Amino acid sequence: MELKNHDLVEEIPSDGMVLFEKKPVKDLDGKPVDGLYNAWITLNNPKQFNSYTTAMIKQVILNFRRASNSRDVVCTVFTGTGDKAFCTGGNTKEYAEYYAGRPEEYRQYMRLFNDMVTSILHCDKPVICRVNGMRIAGGQEIGMACDFTIASDLANFGQAGPRHGSVADGGSTDFLPLFVGVELGMQSCTLCEPWSSYKSERVGLINEAVPVLKVDGKTIRNPMVITDKWLDDGKIVYGEFKTGDEAKQAKQILKSGQIDLTPLDDAVEALSAKLLHTFPGCITKSVESVRKHKLLHWDKNRETNRAWLGLNMMTEGRAGFRAFNEGNREVGREVDFVKLRKKLAKDPAWTDELTESVMPWNKD
């Protein structure tokens, strides 16, 4: 019997920035199963922390459809290349040099981004986010669109929008309150402070944090994070980052070790093995039913959000992405927020002179 092809295109154009690979799924004993696979979709832009360009978004959308339609695929694994980042969001160089000051262009770009999130939420296979490093900003948003998250315990999670001229309206303002509650969601979306993998696991953002650092041949937990106690004077500290001398000592331990992501891969394969031993139709329906809670908010808000984000590229977005793209470690990558607020209090007009005056290289 000749099976019909339900893919949108016969061949997905690729520039090597998004990889698609079928890897044999493993059973509960860890042995490869002949004829069944997990589809791995990998963001391959490690020099820019796997940030996604416009072209990459198109490839992600088509590859999720490809994974969804593959009859021999059990799970889709969404990840990034290397051990530094899963994804840090949109490519800020492209934002600053093309989209800044072009609101309608950015609005069209956000249509593509929205379609990428939706392609994850509509995938007919369970989607596992394999977090190999930072999951920040838009990376956090596409990660939360996935069904499961297994993370390296060296990974950080968080938002960046209000510090760089944007808003986490690509999914985080919809999804975070569902994961962690309104108060913690508010904290993450506004303060943009990173969370460790262990804190993210504790508050329900991810399924599992996996140690991946080897020191003297032994795998240890992330030394930068408090993982040996829960309470300190009545305050929960498990999963918080160490500070002061403890942090300095931890950095030395971190430098002395080597990152081995094999335990992360083992955890991803163990989860997919559990999913393998279920009825495929029942799993698909179960996944779709749970996803409805995300889709309820996502479908309601995405269009108005992308319209606002487009207009924002004329003001704060234009300034924030320019500062990040053109700044450096010496002068910084953020605008002078205090100067900006003072100037807007006197004259709320967003002029080119205002934008230039608050750039990090023009600090008084």
C-alpha positions as CSV (number, residue, x, y, z in Angstrom):
1,M,0.0,0.0,0.0
2,E,1.3,3.4,-1.0
3,L,1.0,5.9,1.9
4,K,0.2,9.5,1.3
5,N,2.6,12.3,2.1
6,H,1.1,14.9,4.4
7,D,4.1,17.2,4.7
8,L,3.8,20.8,3.5
9,V,6.9,20.6,1.3
10,E,8.7,17.7,-0.4
11,E,12.1,18.9,0.8
12,I,12.8,21.3,3.6
13,P,15.4,24.0,2.6
14,S,18.3,24.0,5.0
15,D,21.3,26.1,5.6
16,G,22.6,23.9,8.4
17,M,21.3,26.1,11.1
18,V,18.5,23.7,12.0
19,L,19.2,20.0,12.0
20,F,16.7,17.1,11.7
21,E,17.7,13.6,12.6
22,K,15.9,10.4,13.3
23,K,17.6,8.4,16.1
24,P,16.5,4.9,17.1
25,V,14.2,5.0,20.1
26,K,15.5,2.8,23.0
27,D,13.4,0.4,25.1
28,L,13.2,0.2,28.8
29,D,16.4,-1.8,28.9
30,G,18.2,0.9,26.9
31,K,18.4,-1.2,23.7
32,P,17.6,0.4,20.3
33,V,14.3,-0.6,18.8
34,D,14.5,-1.5,15.1
35,G,12.2,0.6,12.9
36,L,11.1,3.2,15.5
37,Y,12.8,6.6,16.1
38,N,12.8,9.8,18.0
39,A,13.0,12.9,15.8
40,W,15.7,15.3,17.0
41,I,15.3,19.0,15.9
42,T,18.4,20.9,16.8
43,L,19.1,24.6,16.8
44,N,22.6,24.8,15.3
45,N,23.8,28.4,15.9
46,P,26.2,27.9,18.9
47,K,28.3,31.0,18.1
48,Q,25.2,33.1,18.9
49,F,24.0,30.8,21.7
50,N,21.5,29.1,19.4
51,S,19.5,32.2,18.9
52,Y,17.1,31.8,16.0
53,T,17.1,33.9,12.8
54,T,14.1,34.4,10.5
55,A,15.3,31.6,8.2
56,M,15.8,29.2,11.2
57,I,12.2,29.8,12.4
58,K,10.8,28.7,9.0
59,Q,12.9,25.5,9.2
60,V,11.8,24.7,12.7
61,I,8.1,25.0,11.7
62,L,8.6,22.7,8.8
63,N,10.6,20.2,10.8
64,F,8.0,20.0,13.5
65,R,5.4,19.2,10.8
66,R,7.8,16.6,9.4
67,A,8.2,15.0,12.9
68,S,4.5,15.1,13.5
69,N,3.7,13.3,10.2
70,S,6.4,10.6,10.6
71,R,4.6,7.4,11.3
72,D,7.7,5.7,12.8
73,V,8.5,8.5,15.2
74,V,7.7,8.1,18.9
75,C,8.8,11.5,20.4
76,T,10.2,14.7,19.1
77,V,13.3,16.0,20.9
78,F,13.9,19.8,20.7
79,T,17.4,20.9,21.6
80,G,20.5,23.0,20.7
81,T,24.1,22.4,19.7
82,G,26.8,22.4,22.3
83,D,26.7,22.8,26.1
84,K,26.3,26.5,26.5
85,A,22.7,27.2,25.3
86,F,19.5,25.5,24.3
87,C,18.4,28.9,22.9
88,T,18.6,32.5,24.0
89,G,15.7,33.7,21.9
90,G,15.6,35.8,18.7
91,N,18.9,36.8,17.0
92,T,19.6,40.2,18.4
93,K,21.9,41.1,15.6
94,E,19.1,40.6,13.1
95,Y,16.7,42.5,15.4
96,A,19.0,45.5,15.8
97,E,20.2,45.7,12.2
98,Y,17.0,44.9,10.3
99,Y,13.8,44.9,12.4
100,A,14.6,47.9,14.7
101,G,12.6,50.8,13.4
102,R,10.5,48.6,11.0
103,P,7.4,47.8,13.0
104,E,5.5,46.1,10.1
105,E,8.5,43.9,9.2
106,Y,8.8,42.8,12.8
107,R,5.0,42.2,13.0
108,Q,5.4,39.8,10.0
109,Y,8.4,38.2,11.7
110,M,6.3,37.7,14.9
111,R,3.7,35.9,12.7
112,L,6.5,33.4,11.9
113,F,7.5,33.2,15.6
114,N,3.9,32.6,16.6
115,D,3.6,29.8,14.0
116,M,6.8,28.2,15.5
117,V,5.3,28.1,18.9
118,T,2.0,26.8,17.5
119,S,3.9,24.1,15.5
120,I,5.3,22.8,18.8
121,L,1.9,22.9,20.5
122,H,0.2,21.2,17.5
123,C,2.9,18.4,17.1
124,D,1.2,15.0,17.0
125,K,4.1,13.5,18.9
126,P,5.1,14.2,22.5
127,V,7.8,16.9,22.5
128,I,10.7,16.7,24.9
129,C,12.8,19.9,25.4
130,R,16.4,18.7,26.0
131,V,17.9,21.7,27.7
132,N,21.7,21.5,27.1
133,G,22.4,25.1,28.4
134,M,20.8,28.5,28.8
135,R,17.0,28.7,28.1
136,I,16.4,32.4,28.0
137,A,13.9,34.9,26.5
138,G,12.3,33.4,23.4
139,G,14.2,30.2,24.1
140,Q,12.3,29.9,27.3
141,E,9.0,30.5,25.4
142,I,9.6,27.8,22.8
143,G,10.8,25.5,25.6
144,M,7.6,26.0,27.6
145,A,5.6,25.1,24.5
146,C,7.1,21.6,24.7
147,D,5.4,18.9,26.7
148,F,8.4,17.8,28.9
149,T,11.7,19.4,29.9
150,I,14.8,17.5,30.9
151,A,17.7,19.9,31.6
152,S,21.4,19.9,32.3
153,D,21.8,21.1,35.9
154,L,24.2,23.8,34.6
155,A,21.4,25.4,32.5
156,N,19.7,28.7,33.5
157,F,16.1,29.7,32.8
158,G,14.6,33.1,32.5
159,Q,13.4,36.1,30.6
160,A,15.3,39.2,29.2
161,G,12.6,41.4,27.7
162,P,12.2,44.5,29.9
163,R,15.9,44.8,30.3
164,H,16.5,44.8,26.5
165,G,13.4,46.6,25.1
166,S,10.8,43.9,24.8
167,V,8.2,41.9,26.6
168,A,7.8,38.2,27.1
169,D,4.7,38.1,25.0
170,G,5.9,35.3,22.8
171,G,4.5,32.8,25.2
172,S,5.9,33.4,28.7
173,T,3.2,35.8,29.9
174,D,0.8,33.1,28.8
175,F,2.6,29.9,30.0
176,L,4.6,30.9,33.1
177,P,1.6,31.5,35.4
178,L,0.4,28.0,34.4
179,F,3.7,26.4,35.4
180,V,4.7,28.4,38.5
181,G,1.8,30.6,39.5
182,V,1.1,34.2,39.0
183,E,3.5,35.6,41.6
184,L,6.6,33.7,40.4
185,G,5.6,34.2,36.8
186,M,5.4,38.0,37.5
187,Q,8.8,37.9,39.1
188,S,10.4,36.1,36.1
189,C,8.7,38.2,33.4
190,T,9.6,41.6,35.1
191,L,12.9,41.2,36.9
192,C,14.5,39.0,34.4
193,E,16.6,37.2,37.0
194,P,17.8,33.7,35.9
195,W,16.6,30.6,37.7
196,S,18.8,27.5,38.2
197,S,17.7,24.1,36.9
198,Y,17.1,23.0,40.5
199,K,14.9,26.0,41.3
200,S,13.1,25.4,38.0
201,E,12.5,21.8,39.0
202,R,11.4,22.8,42.5
203,V,8.8,25.3,41.3
204,G,7.4,23.0,38.6
205,L,8.9,24.7,35.5
206,I,10.8,21.5,34.3
207,N,10.5,17.8,34.9
208,E,14.1,17.0,35.8
209,A,17.5,18.5,36.4
210,V,20.4,16.2,35.5
211,P,24.0,16.6,36.8
212,V,26.5,16.7,33.9
213,L,29.7,18.1,35.4
214,K,32.6,15.6,35.9
215,V,35.3,16.5,38.4
216,D,38.1,13.9,38.9
217,G,36.1,11.4,37.0
218,K,33.0,11.7,39.2
219,T,29.7,13.4,38.2
220,I,28.7,16.1,40.6
221,R,25.8,18.6,41.0
222,N,26.2,22.1,39.8
223,P,28.5,23.7,42.4
224,M,27.2,27.2,41.7
225,V,23.8,26.2,43.2
226,I,22.6,25.4,46.8
227,T,21.4,21.8,46.6
228,D,22.2,20.5,50.1
229,K,19.6,22.3,52.2
230,W,16.1,23.6,51.9
231,L,15.6,26.2,54.7
232,D,17.9,28.9,56.0
233,D,16.3,31.0,58.8
234,G,12.8,30.1,57.4
235,K,13.7,30.9,53.8
236,I,13.8,28.3,51.0
237,V,17.3,28.4,49.5
238,Y,17.4,25.1,47.6
239,G,18.1,25.8,44.0
240,E,19.2,29.4,44.6
241,F,22.6,30.5,43.3
242,K,25.5,30.8,45.8
243,T,27.0,34.2,46.6
244,G,30.2,35.6,48.0
245,D,33.1,33.3,48.9
246,E,30.9,30.2,48.2
247,A,30.3,31.4,44.6
248,K,34.1,32.0,44.1
249,Q,34.9,28.5,45.4
250,A,32.2,27.1,43.2
251,K,33.6,28.8,40.1
252,Q,37.0,27.2,40.7
253,I,35.3,23.7,40.9
254,L,33.4,24.5,37.8
255,K,36.5,25.4,35.9
256,S,38.3,22.2,37.0
257,G,35.6,20.0,35.6
258,Q,34.4,18.8,32.2
259,I,30.9,18.8,30.9
260,D,29.5,15.4,29.8
261,L,26.0,15.5,28.5
262,T,25.7,11.7,28.3
263,P,23.5,11.6,31.5
264,L,21.2,14.2,29.9
265,D,20.8,12.1,26.8
266,D,20.2,9.0,29.0
267,A,17.4,10.8,30.9
268,V,15.8,11.9,27.6
269,E,15.9,8.4,26.3
270,A,14.5,6.9,29.5
271,L,11.5,9.3,29.3
272,S,10.9,8.4,25.6
273,A,11.2,4.7,26.5
274,K,8.3,5.1,29.0
275,L,6.3,6.9,26.3
276,L,7.2,4.1,23.8
277,H,5.4,1.6,26.0
278,T,1.9,3.2,25.7
279,F,-0.8,3.3,23.1
280,P,0.2,5.9,20.6
281,G,-3.3,7.2,20.0
282,C,-4.1,7.5,23.7
283,I,-0.8,9.4,24.2
284,T,-1.5,11.8,21.4
285,K,-5.0,12.6,22.8
286,S,-3.6,12.9,26.4
287,V,-1.0,15.4,25.2
288,E,-3.5,17.4,23.2
289,S,-5.9,17.6,26.1
290,V,-3.2,18.9,28.6
291,R,-1.9,21.3,26.0
292,K,-5.4,22.9,25.8
293,H,-4.6,24.9,29.0
294,K,-1.6,26.5,27.2
295,L,-3.5,27.0,23.9
296,L,-6.4,28.7,25.7
297,H,-4.2,31.6,26.6
298,W,-1.9,31.4,23.6
299,D,-4.7,31.5,21.0
300,K,-6.4,34.4,22.8
301,N,-3.4,36.7,23.1
302,R,-0.9,36.0,20.3
303,E,-2.3,38.3,17.6
304,T,-2.6,41.4,19.8
305,N,0.8,40.7,21.3
306,R,2.6,40.5,18.0
307,A,0.9,43.8,16.9
308,W,2.2,45.5,20.1
309,L,5.7,44.0,19.7
310,G,5.8,45.4,16.2
311,L,5.0,48.9,17.3
312,N,7.4,48.7,20.1
313,M,10.3,48.4,17.6
314,M,9.9,52.1,17.0
315,T,10.7,53.0,20.6
316,E,12.0,50.8,23.5
317,G,12.7,47.8,21.2
318,R,14.8,49.9,18.9
319,A,16.8,51.3,21.7
320,G,17.2,48.0,23.6
321,F,18.3,45.8,20.8
322,R,20.7,48.4,19.5
323,A,22.3,48.7,22.9
324,F,22.7,44.9,23.2
325,N,24.0,44.5,19.6
326,E,26.4,47.5,19.6
327,G,27.5,47.4,23.2
328,N,30.2,45.3,24.7
329,R,31.6,44.1,28.1
330,E,33.4,47.3,28.7
331,V,30.5,49.8,28.2
332,G,27.7,47.4,28.8
333,R,24.8,46.1,26.7
334,E,21.8,47.9,28.3
335,V,20.6,51.5,28.0
336,D,20.9,53.9,30.9
337,F,17.5,53.2,32.4
338,V,17.6,56.1,34.9
339,K,18.6,58.7,32.3
340,L,15.8,57.3,30.0
341,R,13.1,57.6,32.7
342,K,14.2,61.2,33.6
343,K,14.2,62.3,29.9
344,L,10.8,60.8,29.2
345,A,9.4,62.5,32.4
346,K,10.4,65.8,30.8
347,D,9.5,65.1,27.2
348,P,7.8,61.8,26.2
349,A,8.8,62.1,22.5
350,W,10.9,59.2,21.3
351,T,13.4,60.9,19.0
352,D,16.6,59.7,17.5
353,E,18.5,62.0,19.9
354,L,16.8,60.4,22.9
355,T,17.7,56.9,21.7
356,E,21.3,57.8,21.1
357,S,21.6,59.7,24.4
358,V,20.7,56.6,26.5
359,M,23.1,54.2,24.7
360,P,25.6,52.5,27.1
361,W,28.5,54.2,25.4
362,N,27.0,57.6,26.2
363,K,26.8,57.3,30.0
364,D,27.5,60.6,31.8
